[in-house]
Amino acid sequence: MARSPVRVLIVDDLKQLRLAARLIVLDELVAAEITESEDGRSAVRLAQLVQPDLILLDIGLPELNGIEAAKQIREVSPASKIVFVTQNDDAEIRDAALEIGAEAYVLKMNARQELPSVIRAALCQSSLPRSILSKGTLSGDESWS
């Protein structure tokens, strides 16, 4: 029997970062149905409609920030695993994200290295550090490629 594809929602306002996340997901998952959103409000609507297994969610989003979107997503798609992928390395924001019940918090500058194992752990419900933050400074021009 064929395995059902993993439903993934990628939410980032920058198209090139959504593409980078898509490539990482496709490298990690044999079968994935990927939906994308560029703002928090549509992310909530899509989460309700698609019921994704995994959501890769930015914090700095138009319409509705990622923290508020995650709170609403928890209401409409409670089984979805949320992984924040963001440039924001503020400890208070990270703590708020993890308090919502996010599986992990990954800085975009480290996503290429960290996201594959975070995706596997989140979907397998294996032991995962609640906060995945690497050392180093964050510059505003970091990309995933």
URWOGI-V636306 format. One record per backbone hydrogen bond with DSSP energy under -1.0 kcal/mol. NH is the residue of the N-H (numbers start at 0). CO is the residue of the C=O. Records with the same first field share a line. If there is no record, write none. Layout:
BEGIN
NH = CO + CO
END
This chain:
BEGIN
5 = 30
7 = 32
8 = 53
9 = 34
10 = 55
11 = 36
17 = 13
18 = 14
19 = 15
20 = 16
21 = 17
22 = 18
23 = 19
24 = 20
25 = 21
26 = 22
27 = 23
28 = 24
32 = 5
34 = 7
36 = 9
39 = 61
42 = 38
43 = 39
44 = 40
45 = 41
46 = 42
47 = 43
48 = 44
49 = 45
50 = 46
52 = 6
53 = 6
54 = 80
55 = 8
56 = 82
57 = 10
60 = 58
63 = 61
65 = 58
68 = 64
69 = 65
70 = 66
71 = 67
72 = 68
73 = 69
75 = 71
76 = 72
79 = 76
80 = 52
82 = 54
83 = 103
84 = 56
85 = 105
93 = 89
94 = 90
95 = 91
96 = 92
97 = 93
98 = 94
99 = 95
101 = 96
102 = 81
105 = 83
107 = 85
109 = 106
110 = 107
113 = 109
114 = 110
117 = 113
118 = 114
119 = 115
120 = 116
121 = 117
122 = 118
123 = 119
125 = 120
141 = 138
END
